[in-house]
């Protein structure tokens, strides 16, 4: 999940072609994954909103995944 979010942030910052099917798929998946944090921040710059909104979701998913992996390893 964090990989998809990070990939979308990278594609956005590099101004990927939004008419491309892969870019559309990554954007849709990232928007679904970060639905709770999308547009959470109200920076003036669009790139800052994307980095913070999707980046926050990526960090949360990484922390949850790390915690679950640690618990499963103990079992």
Short mmCIF file of the C-alpha atoms (twelve columns), coordinates in Angstrom:
data_MODEL
# 
_entry.id   MODEL 
# 
loop_
_atom_site.group_PDB 
_atom_site.id 
_atom_site.type_symbol 
_atom_site.label_atom_id 
_atom_site.label_alt_id 
_atom_site.label_comp_id 
_atom_site.label_asym_id 
_atom_site.label_seq_id 
_atom_site.Cartn_x 
_atom_site.Cartn_y 
_atom_site.Cartn_z 
_atom_site.pdbx_PDB_model_num 
ATOM 1  C CA . UNK A 1  0.000  0.000   0.000   1 
ATOM 2  C CA . UNK A 2  2.774  2.412   0.926   1 
ATOM 3  C CA . UNK A 3  4.554  1.569   -2.344  1 
ATOM 4  C CA . UNK A 4  1.502  2.572   -4.397  1 
ATOM 5  C CA . UNK A 5  1.143  5.808   -2.436  1 
ATOM 6  C CA . UNK A 6  4.828  6.597   -2.797  1 
ATOM 7  C CA . UNK A 7  4.703  5.798   -6.501  1 
ATOM 8  C CA . UNK A 8  1.770  8.178   -6.981  1 
ATOM 9  C CA . UNK A 9  3.612  10.964  -5.120  1 
ATOM 10 C CA . UNK A 10 6.614  10.414  -7.391  1 
ATOM 11 C CA . UNK A 11 4.457  10.360  -10.531 1 
ATOM 12 C CA . UNK A 12 2.696  13.545  -9.443  1 
ATOM 13 C CA . UNK A 13 5.934  15.375  -8.711  1 
ATOM 14 C CA . UNK A 14 7.428  14.267  -12.034 1 
ATOM 15 C CA . UNK A 15 4.239  15.341  -13.845 1 
ATOM 16 C CA . UNK A 16 3.423  11.926  -15.294 1 
ATOM 17 C CA . UNK A 17 1.019  11.757  -18.236 1 
ATOM 18 C CA . UNK A 18 -2.447 11.398  -16.687 1 
ATOM 19 C CA . UNK A 19 -3.839 10.043  -19.975 1 
ATOM 20 C CA . UNK A 20 -1.700 6.908   -19.508 1 
ATOM 21 C CA . UNK A 21 -3.604 3.866   -18.200 1 
ATOM 22 C CA . UNK A 22 -0.916 2.914   -15.674 1 
ATOM 23 C CA . UNK A 23 -0.805 6.423   -14.258 1 
ATOM 24 C CA . UNK A 24 -4.612 6.467   -13.998 1 
ATOM 25 C CA . UNK A 25 -4.600 3.105   -12.222 1 
ATOM 26 C CA . UNK A 26 -1.952 4.221   -9.711  1 
ATOM 27 C CA . UNK A 27 -3.804 7.501   -9.098  1 
ATOM 28 C CA . UNK A 28 -7.135 5.745   -8.524  1 
ATOM 29 C CA . UNK A 29 -5.568 3.163   -6.218  1 
ATOM 30 C CA . UNK A 30 -3.694 5.830   -4.260  1 
ATOM 31 C CA . UNK A 31 -6.800 7.982   -3.923  1 
ATOM 32 C CA . UNK A 32 -8.745 4.975   -2.611  1 
ATOM 33 C CA . UNK A 33 -5.984 4.021   -0.152  1 
ATOM 34 C CA . UNK A 34 -5.590 7.597   1.090   1 
ATOM 35 C CA . UNK A 35 -9.290 8.448   1.094   1 
ATOM 36 C CA . UNK A 36 -9.135 9.367   4.766   1 
ATOM 37 C CA . UNK A 37 -6.108 11.657  4.411   1 
ATOM 38 C CA . UNK A 38 -6.650 13.055  0.912   1 
ATOM 39 C CA . UNK A 39 -7.069 16.854  1.140   1 
ATOM 40 C CA . UNK A 40 -6.516 16.735  4.896   1 
ATOM 41 C CA . UNK A 41 -4.045 19.591  4.617   1 
ATOM 42 C CA . UNK A 42 -4.806 22.963  3.051   1 
ATOM 43 C CA . UNK A 43 -1.459 24.183  1.743   1 
ATOM 44 C CA . UNK A 44 -1.509 26.746  -1.048  1 
ATOM 45 C CA . UNK A 45 0.712  24.624  -3.272  1 
ATOM 46 C CA . UNK A 46 -0.889 21.521  -4.809  1 
ATOM 47 C CA . UNK A 47 2.338  19.506  -4.614  1 
ATOM 48 C CA . UNK A 48 2.542  20.082  -0.852  1 
ATOM 49 C CA . UNK A 49 -1.036 18.838  -0.375  1 
ATOM 50 C CA . UNK A 50 -0.258 15.696  -2.398  1 
ATOM 51 C CA . UNK A 51 3.004  14.972  -0.583  1 
ATOM 52 C CA . UNK A 52 1.536  15.525  2.886   1 
ATOM 53 C CA . UNK A 53 -1.849 13.896  2.306   1 
ATOM 54 C CA . UNK A 54 -0.633 10.784  0.531   1 
ATOM 55 C CA . UNK A 55 2.637  10.708  2.487   1 
ATOM 56 C CA . UNK A 56 0.773  10.617  5.793   1 
ATOM 57 C CA . UNK A 57 -1.266 7.649   4.599   1 
ATOM 58 C CA . UNK A 58 1.905  5.876   3.429   1 
ATOM 59 C CA . UNK A 59 3.605  6.380   6.799   1 
ATOM 60 C CA . UNK A 60 0.534  5.109   8.668   1 
ATOM 61 C CA . UNK A 61 0.349  2.008   6.460   1 
ATOM 62 C CA . UNK A 62 4.066  1.383   6.969   1 
ATOM 63 C CA . UNK A 63 3.695  1.620   10.754  1 
ATOM 64 C CA . UNK A 64 0.665  -0.680  10.792  1 
ATOM 65 C CA . UNK A 65 2.429  -3.180  8.538   1 
ATOM 66 C CA . UNK A 66 5.556  -3.112  10.678  1 
ATOM 67 C CA . UNK A 67 3.493  -3.658  13.824  1 
ATOM 68 C CA . UNK A 68 1.557  -6.557  12.304  1 
ATOM 69 C CA . UNK A 69 4.745  -8.165  11.009  1 
ATOM 70 C CA . UNK A 70 6.302  -7.964  14.471  1 
ATOM 71 C CA . UNK A 71 3.254  -9.572  16.071  1 
ATOM 72 C CA . UNK A 72 3.057  -12.331 13.495  1 
ATOM 73 C CA . UNK A 73 6.756  -13.093 13.853  1 
ATOM 74 C CA . UNK A 74 6.256  -13.737 17.586  1 
ATOM 75 C CA . UNK A 75 3.506  -16.275 16.982  1 
# 
